[in-house]
């Protein structure tokens, strides 16, 4: 008799390419500072489930890509471009101005590269801006 199904733990060694699909990283995900997510063709979605932390950079952010953050309630954002080959930082702020999360992204991005939308109770959807 088989036991209950075990949760799938994605291991992102050297990066994961999202090409018109969805990747979910949950509380049991083994993410390390060298890991990254790379969006390929437009239409990729990355969802960070409760307990997950993405410590690496996100690359290839463009029209049609989405980040789903179901436990991060952000109402505003500021993107600080990186320099010297380093990723830029997307800082997400809550309704009272407190920092609720930071993400690192590579590429020629600006604060206008991101739009925030409510995602269920207490979550945020980050979409590509203009």
C-alpha positions as CSV (number, residue, x, y, z in Angstrom):
1,X,0.0,0.0,0.0
2,X,1.5,3.3,-1.0
3,X,1.7,6.2,1.4
4,X,0.4,9.7,0.8
5,X,1.9,11.7,-2.1
6,X,5.0,13.6,-1.2
7,X,5.2,17.3,-2.1
8,X,7.3,18.0,-5.2
9,X,10.3,20.0,-4.4
10,X,11.7,21.8,-7.4
11,X,15.5,22.3,-7.3
12,X,16.7,25.2,-9.4
13,X,20.3,24.4,-10.1
14,X,21.7,27.1,-12.5
15,X,18.3,28.5,-13.4
16,X,15.0,27.5,-14.8
17,X,13.5,28.8,-18.1
18,X,9.8,29.6,-18.2
19,X,8.6,29.4,-21.8
20,X,4.8,29.9,-21.9
21,X,4.3,27.9,-18.7
22,X,4.0,28.2,-14.9
23,X,6.5,27.4,-12.2
24,X,5.5,27.2,-8.6
25,X,8.0,27.3,-5.7
26,X,6.6,26.3,-2.3
27,X,7.8,26.3,1.3
28,X,9.9,23.1,0.7
29,X,11.7,24.5,-2.3
30,X,15.5,24.4,-2.2
31,X,16.4,27.8,-3.6
32,X,19.8,29.3,-3.1
33,X,21.5,32.6,-3.9
34,X,22.8,31.3,-7.2
35,X,19.4,30.2,-8.5
36,X,17.4,32.2,-11.0
37,X,14.3,32.2,-13.1
38,X,14.5,33.1,-16.7
39,X,11.4,34.0,-18.7
40,X,11.5,32.9,-22.4
41,X,8.7,33.7,-24.8
42,X,6.0,36.0,-23.6
43,X,3.4,34.3,-21.4
44,X,5.4,32.9,-18.5
45,X,4.2,32.9,-14.9
46,X,6.2,32.3,-11.7
47,X,4.3,31.8,-8.5
48,X,6.0,31.9,-5.1
49,X,3.8,30.0,-2.7
50,X,3.6,30.6,1.0
51,X,7.0,30.1,2.7
52,X,9.0,30.3,-0.5
53,X,11.8,32.9,-1.0
54,X,13.5,33.5,-4.3
55,X,17.1,34.6,-3.6
56,X,18.5,34.6,-7.1
57,X,17.7,37.0,-10.0
58,X,14.8,36.9,-12.5
59,X,15.8,37.4,-16.1
60,X,13.9,38.0,-19.4
61,X,11.1,40.0,-17.8
62,X,8.9,41.3,-20.7
63,X,5.3,41.7,-21.9
64,X,3.0,38.8,-21.0
65,X,5.1,37.7,-17.9
66,X,3.6,37.5,-14.4
67,X,4.9,37.0,-10.9
68,X,2.2,35.7,-8.5
69,X,2.9,36.5,-4.8
70,X,-0.2,35.1,-3.0
71,X,1.0,36.1,0.5
72,X,2.6,39.5,-0.3
73,X,0.2,42.4,-0.1
74,X,2.0,45.1,-2.1
75,X,0.4,48.4,-3.1
76,X,3.4,50.2,-4.7
77,X,6.8,49.4,-6.1
78,X,10.1,51.0,-6.9
79,X,12.7,49.5,-9.3
80,X,16.4,50.4,-8.8
81,X,18.4,49.4,-11.8
82,X,21.6,47.4,-11.1
83,X,25.1,48.5,-12.2
84,X,28.3,46.8,-13.0
85,X,26.6,43.6,-14.2
86,X,24.5,43.3,-11.0
87,X,20.7,42.7,-11.1
88,X,18.4,45.6,-10.2
89,X,16.1,45.5,-7.2
90,X,12.3,45.6,-7.3
91,X,11.1,46.8,-3.8
92,X,7.5,46.1,-3.0
93,X,5.7,48.3,-0.4
94,X,2.6,47.7,1.6
95,X,-0.3,50.0,2.2
96,X,1.5,51.8,5.1
97,X,4.8,52.2,3.2
98,X,6.6,49.3,4.7
99,X,8.8,47.1,2.6
100,X,7.0,43.7,2.1
101,X,9.4,42.1,-0.3
102,X,12.3,42.6,-2.6
103,X,13.1,40.8,-5.9
104,X,16.1,41.0,-8.1
105,X,15.7,41.3,-11.9
106,X,18.2,41.6,-14.7
107,X,17.7,43.6,-18.0
108,X,16.9,47.1,-19.1
109,X,14.0,47.7,-16.8
110,X,12.6,50.8,-15.0
111,X,9.9,51.3,-12.4
112,X,7.4,51.5,-15.4
113,X,8.3,47.9,-16.3
114,X,6.0,46.7,-13.5
115,X,2.3,46.9,-12.6
116,X,0.7,45.6,-9.4
117,X,-2.7,44.0,-9.1
118,X,-4.5,42.5,-6.0
119,X,-4.4,38.7,-6.0
120,X,-7.0,37.2,-3.7
121,X,-6.9,38.2,0.0
122,X,-3.5,39.5,0.8
123,X,-1.6,38.7,-2.4
124,X,-0.1,40.6,-5.3
125,X,0.2,39.9,-9.0
126,X,3.1,41.6,-10.7
127,X,2.7,42.1,-14.4
128,X,4.9,43.7,-17.0
129,X,4.3,47.4,-17.4
130,X,4.8,49.7,-20.3
